[in-house]
Amino acid sequence: MTAPVCRRTAFPIATREHEMQILQPISGWHGHILAGRRFLKTAANGLSRPSVFNNELIFQITAMAVERLIVGMSQYHRCMPADHTLTGLVECLSGVCPLDEDLAEAINRIAQVDDICTLSPEHRKAPEDADIRFALDTGRRLECFAARNVPWEADVTLPERPAAGPPATLEAQDTQRSSKLKGNEC
């Protein structure tokens, strides 16, 4: 007799009759987490550089950070989202690692400003300053949620950066920021 399978994810369901072996995370999850954290940091730093970063750019970078963080958590918990809209990502994650209701609603509110990664964008308006602050705050809350729900200090070898790219100290900055997030900053 085979173990029952979840209709939505096609993964085996653990029952008393069927012991489920521990599944390994989908590879690449940690790279998504790191990229999401870097996007979030870039967007936050963009607030102090209005000559380079306008509201649209800061908002889009923040939305990409949210997307990458959720994709990383989903992959860690062996769930691949059906689409990469923010509402689709929240829905995928709800089956394996549910977000707090307020945080899920906040992410869905970001999608109301600009429905990224949708095939037919229906909700498109220029983000205002309040939208930017809200999106960045939501991104920080999601980063803290990720720190509590996936192993933060994974032993991962990152791909080497090209010589012309940013210095390799980003990994050190991520490690330093990780220790702060594990503290009481969340």
HELIX and SHEET records of a PDB file:
HELIX    1   1 TRP A   29  GLY A   46  1                                  18    
HELIX    2   2 ASN A   55  TYR A   76  1                                  22    
HELIX    3   3 LEU A   86  SER A   94  1                                   9    
HELIX    4   4 GLU A  101  VAL A  113  1                                  13    
HELIX    5   5 ASP A  129  ASN A  149  1                                  21    
HELIX    6   6 LEU A  170  LYS A  182  1                                  13    
END                                                                             
